[in-house]
């Protein structure tokens, strides 16, 4: 502050009752006739800190929910289809670890070659319009190249820094398809 800067920092202040209060401190050098004077202002930021904590806890709950839900594969994509988020259920369903998937394009890892042009067009349309496609059944591709039937729902989120992000929530329909086929076969036997 004495050299002309205006530092701002958080500080814990103890009040007269002995309670610790989170504060924001601002220092400013005062113009004077040859003396080094600094003015300090201290603002109680307890409410802001409580709001930040509540927001952080909320984010952590949702992050854990998306990460730990065992039956819904959740993936997040940049507007160009680059994977930004990949939960544990996605690892199980598609066979790619988070480290293998993040940074790669969804067209290269889970979209069968015959669907790539259509999906590329759909991704472009969703990011430009901000509107998701209706949920649908799709045949997607595992790491080993095999196809897996899935029910896929899409969400387009607007972000302050990067425009739109796409999220896809996939549910594996393999067991249901096997049960339907078994039922169909027993009906005609």
C-alpha positions, 0 to 999 in steps of 0.5 A: 500500500505504501508503494501505491498498490491497493491490496485486498485480502481476507482476514479472520478478525476476533471481535470483542466477544472473542468470536472469529469473524471472516473479513475482507481488508482493503488498504490504500495509501493516503496522499499526505505531506511527507507522511506514510499513511495507510487507510484500512477498511475492514468488512464483515464477509460472514454472509458471503463466506456462508453463501460460498460454503453452501454453494461449494457443498451443493456442487460437491453433492451433485458432483458425487451424485453424477460420479457415483450413480451406478446405472446412469453413464454421464458424459459431458462434451464441449461444443466440438464433441471433446469429452470433458466429463466421464463418470464411473458408470461411463467407464463400466458401460463403454470400457474407457477409463476417465483418463482415456476418454477425457480430451478425446472426441465422442465420435472417435470413442462411442459413436459407431462409424455409420452414425458419425455424420448424423451425430456430428450434425446433431451436436452442432445443432444442439450447441447452436440452438441450445436445445437438446434432442429428444431422448432415444434408443441408440446402439453405441460402441464399446472400447472393444468395438461391440455395440451396446443398446442404450437409452440416451438423454441429452442436456444442453447447458449454457456456461458463462465462459464457453457457450454451451456444453452438452451432457449425455445420460445413457442407460444400458438396455442390454438386460432389458433387450435380453429379457424381451428376446427371452420372452419373445422366444418363450411365447413362440415355443 
